[in-house]
Amino acid sequence: MEKILDSEFPYADGILSGKNALVCGASKGIGRATALMLARAGANVTVCARSSEKLDILVDEMYGSGHSKLILDLEDIATLEHKIFELTKKQKIHILVNNAGGPPGGPLLSNKIDDFDAPFRRHLHAAHTITQILTPIMESEGYGRIVNIISTSVREPIDNIGLSNTLRGAMGSWAKSLSRELNPCITINNILPGFTDTDRLGSLAKSISDRTGESIKSVQDKWMDSVPIQRLIDPLETGAAVTWLCLPSSGSIRGISLAVDGGRMRSI
């Protein structure tokens, strides 16, 4: 972590100075790493999640000062809307990172209709609500960057996570549609994480092991056999890609889905 954040930090110090960022799902994993990278690049970061304690620890670890936390349950859309409006009274947000935990794994036909409700609220509905509130501010500021953390399943559906595949595809189409509508000063793009060293991946390996009887190590070894770099991706590497999409020099990149997957996907 220190190596990527300091001695080998890939962007000029302070390149996002004066920019305010809002990072959802920041208490762990890719969201947490993204907050650290954006802060290292000079942004003033507001981190969001349900866990106040984890956010306090994160704020203390972030480079620079002036960062803050916002306790949010992304499934509670009414409260979410109120809290984002209140936040905009205090600061103008230039960067939005939409990120949230994925739904449980399993075959798609095992899901009932009600199973779709909470994940779609947490991802698509929350992202749309926040984006509707923030884009007028971004437009007035002449600068906006929206990055959605979704999945490689947008391009290649992954076996046994059918609900997640469906949700991620919806997010990808939502973002692509918005890329045709937003003001020229605002970009929207997606990051498609591959096998990343997060709690989510560990939970997925365990669920596969429980269902198939295969050992967790065997499940993970099969995953690595499909990844040309032959290792899990550090969340900070993914956070660096998010940060790149948020830079002033990335203003011409719009409506893309960038895979950070170690070369696992076979599609072009």
RAPE-V453192 format. One record per pair of residues at least 24 apart in sequence whose C-alpha atoms are under 10 Angstrom apart, sorted by the first residue. I is the first residue (numbers start at 0). J is the second residue. Records with the same first field share a line. If there is no record, write none. Layout:
# RAPE-V453192
I = J + J
This chain:
# RAPE-V453192
0 = 32 + 35 + 233 + 234 + 235 + 236
3 = 36 + 233 + 235 + 236 + 239
4 = 32 + 35 + 36 + 38 + 39 + 40 + 61 + 62 + 235 + 239
5 = 39 + 62
8 = 36 + 39 + 40 + 239
9 = 36 + 40 + 239 + 242 + 243
10 = 36 + 39 + 40 + 41 + 239 + 242 + 243 + 246
11 = 39 + 40 + 41
12 = 39 + 40 + 41
13 = 37 + 38 + 39 + 40 + 41 + 42 + 63
14 = 39 + 40 + 41 + 42 + 246 + 247
15 = 39 + 40 + 41 + 42 + 43 + 94 + 242 + 245 + 246 + 247
16 = 40 + 41 + 42 + 43
17 = 41 + 42 + 43 + 93
18 = 42 + 43 + 44 + 90 + 91 + 92 + 93 + 94 + 142 + 143 + 245 + 246
19 = 43 + 44 + 45 + 66 + 90 + 91 + 92 + 93 + 94 + 95
20 = 44 + 45 + 46 + 66 + 90 + 91 + 92 + 93 + 94 + 95 + 96 + 143 + 144 + 145 + 245
21 = 45 + 46 + 47 + 67 + 68 + 69 + 83 + 86 + 92 + 93 + 94 + 95 + 96 + 97 + 129 + 145
22 = 46 + 47 + 48 + 68 + 69 + 94 + 95 + 96 + 97 + 98 + 99 + 146
23 = 47 + 48 + 49 + 69 + 70 + 71 + 72 + 73 + 95 + 96 + 97 + 98 + 99 + 125 + 126 + 147 + 148
24 = 48 + 49 + 50 + 54 + 71 + 72 + 73 + 96 + 97 + 98 + 99 + 100 + 148
25 = 49 + 50 + 53 + 54 + 57 + 68 + 96 + 97 + 98 + 99
26 = 50 + 51 + 52 + 53 + 54 + 55 + 56 + 57 + 58
27 = 53 + 54 + 57 + 100 + 197 + 198 + 199 + 234
28 = 100 + 195 + 196 + 197 + 198 + 199 + 200 + 233 + 234 + 235 + 237 + 238
29 = 98 + 99 + 100 + 148 + 192 + 195 + 196 + 197 + 233 + 234 + 235 + 236 + 237 + 238 + 241
30 = 96 + 97 + 98 + 99 + 100 + 148 + 234 + 235 + 237 + 238 + 241
31 = 57 + 58 + 61 + 234 + 235 + 238
32 = 57 + 61 + 233 + 234 + 235 + 236 + 237 + 238 + 239 + 241
33 = 96 + 234 + 235 + 236 + 237 + 238 + 239 + 240 + 241 + 242
34 = 58 + 61 + 62 + 66 + 96 + 235 + 238 + 239 + 241 + 242
35 = 60 + 61 + 62 + 235 + 238 + 239 + 242
36 = 61 + 62 + 235 + 236 + 237 + 238 + 239 + 240 + 241 + 242 + 243
37 = 61 + 62 + 94 + 238 + 239 + 241 + 242 + 243 + 245 + 246
38 = 62 + 63 + 64 + 65 + 66 + 242
39 = 63 + 242
40 = 239 + 242 + 243 + 246
42 = 66 + 93 + 94 + 242
43 = 67 + 90 + 92 + 93 + 94
44 = 68 + 92 + 94 + 95
45 = 69 + 86 + 90 + 92 + 95
46 = 70 + 71 + 96
47 = 71 + 72 + 73 + 98
48 = 72 + 73 + 98 + 99
49 = 73
72 = 121 + 125
73 = 98 + 99 + 117 + 118 + 120 + 121 + 122 + 123 + 124 + 125 + 126 + 128 + 129
74 = 116 + 117 + 118 + 119 + 120 + 121 + 122 + 124 + 125
75 = 117 + 120 + 121 + 124 + 125
76 = 120 + 121 + 124 + 125 + 126 + 128 + 129
77 = 125 + 128
79 = 125 + 128 + 129
80 = 125 + 128 + 129 + 131 + 132
82 = 129
83 = 128 + 129 + 132 + 133
84 = 129 + 132 + 133
87 = 132 + 133 + 136
90 = 136
91 = 133 + 136 + 137 + 139 + 140
92 = 133 + 134 + 136 + 137 + 140 + 142 + 143 + 144
93 = 133 + 134 + 136 + 137 + 138 + 140 + 141 + 142 + 143 + 144 + 145 + 185 + 245
94 = 133 + 134 + 137 + 142 + 143 + 144 + 145 + 146 + 185 + 186 + 242 + 244 + 245 + 246
95 = 126 + 129 + 130 + 133 + 134 + 137 + 143 + 144 + 145 + 146 + 147 + 187 + 245
96 = 126 + 130 + 144 + 145 + 146 + 147 + 148 + 187 + 188 + 189 + 241 + 242 + 245
97 = 121 + 122 + 123 + 125 + 126 + 127 + 129 + 130 + 145 + 146 + 147 + 148 + 149 + 189
98 = 122 + 125 + 126 + 146 + 147 + 148 + 149
99 = 123 + 125 + 126 + 147 + 148 + 149
100 = 148 + 149 + 199
101 = 149 + 150 + 160 + 162 + 163 + 164 + 166 + 167 + 199
102 = 160 + 161 + 162 + 163 + 164 + 166 + 199
103 = 159 + 160 + 161 + 162 + 163 + 199 + 202 + 203 + 206
104 = 158 + 159 + 160 + 161 + 162 + 163 + 164 + 202 + 203 + 204 + 206 + 207
105 = 158 + 159 + 160 + 161 + 162 + 163 + 203 + 206 + 207 + 210
106 = 158 + 159 + 160 + 161 + 162
107 = 158 + 159 + 160 + 161 + 162 + 163 + 164 + 165
108 = 161 + 162
109 = 161 + 162
110 = 161 + 162
114 = 162
115 = 162 + 163 + 165 + 166
118 = 162 + 163 + 166
119 = 162 + 163 + 165 + 166 + 167 + 169 + 170
122 = 147 + 148 + 149 + 166 + 167 + 169 + 170
123 = 166 + 167 + 169 + 170 + 171 + 173 + 174
124 = 170
126 = 170 + 173 + 174
127 = 170 + 173 + 174 + 177
130 = 177
134 = 181 + 182 + 185
135 = 181 + 182 + 185
137 = 182 + 184 + 185
138 = 181 + 182 + 183 + 184 + 185
139 = 184
140 = 184 + 185
141 = 182 + 183 + 184 + 185
142 = 182 + 183 + 184 + 185 + 186 + 245 + 247 + 250
143 = 181 + 182 + 183 + 184 + 185 + 186 + 187 + 245 + 246 + 247 + 250
144 = 184 + 185 + 186 + 187 + 188 + 241 + 242 + 244 + 245 + 246 + 247 + 249 + 250 + 253
145 = 174 + 178 + 185 + 186 + 187 + 188 + 189 + 241 + 244 + 245 + 253
146 = 174 + 186 + 187 + 188 + 189 + 190 + 241 + 242 + 244 + 245 + 254 + 255 + 256
147 = 171 + 174 + 187 + 188 + 189 + 190 + 191 + 241 + 256
148 = 188 + 189 + 190 + 191 + 192 + 237 + 241 + 256 + 257
149 = 189 + 190 + 191 + 192 + 193 + 256 + 257 + 258
150 = 189 + 190 + 191 + 192 + 193 + 194 + 256 + 257 + 258 + 259 + 260
151 = 190 + 191 + 192 + 193 + 194 + 256 + 257 + 258 + 259 + 260 + 263 + 264
152 = 191 + 192 + 193 + 264
153 = 189 + 191 + 256 + 258
154 = 191 + 256 + 258 + 264 + 265 + 266 + 267
155 = 264 + 265 + 266
159 = 203 + 206 + 207
160 = 203
167 = 191
171 = 254 + 255 + 256
172 = 254
173 = 254
174 = 253 + 254 + 255 + 256
175 = 253 + 254 + 255 + 256
176 = 254
177 = 253 + 254
178 = 252 + 253 + 254 + 255
179 = 253 + 254
181 = 253
183 = 250 + 251 + 253
184 = 247 + 250 + 251
185 = 250 + 251 + 253
186 = 244 + 245 + 249 + 250 + 251 + 252 + 253 + 254 + 255
187 = 244 + 245 + 250 + 252 + 253 + 254 + 255 + 256
188 = 241 + 244 + 245 + 252 + 253 + 254 + 255 + 256 + 257
189 = 241 + 244 + 253 + 254 + 255 + 256 + 257 + 258
190 = 237 + 238 + 240 + 241 + 244 + 255 + 256 + 257 + 258 + 259 + 260
191 = 237 + 256 + 257 + 258 + 259 + 260
192 = 232 + 234 + 237 + 257 + 258 + 259 + 260 + 261
193 = 226 + 231 + 232 + 237 + 258 + 259 + 260 + 261 + 262 + 263 + 264
194 = 219 + 222 + 223 + 226 + 230 + 231 + 232 + 233 + 234 + 259 + 260 + 261 + 263
195 = 230 + 231 + 232 + 233 + 234 + 235 + 236 + 237 + 259 + 260 + 261
196 = 230 + 231 + 232 + 233 + 234 + 235
197 = 231 + 232 + 233 + 234
200 = 231
222 = 263
223 = 261 + 263
224 = 263
225 = 261 + 262 + 263 + 264 + 265
226 = 260 + 261 + 262 + 263 + 264
227 = 260 + 261 + 262 + 263 + 264
228 = 260 + 261 + 262 + 263
229 = 261 + 262 + 263
230 = 261
231 = 260 + 261
232 = 259 + 260 + 261
234 = 259
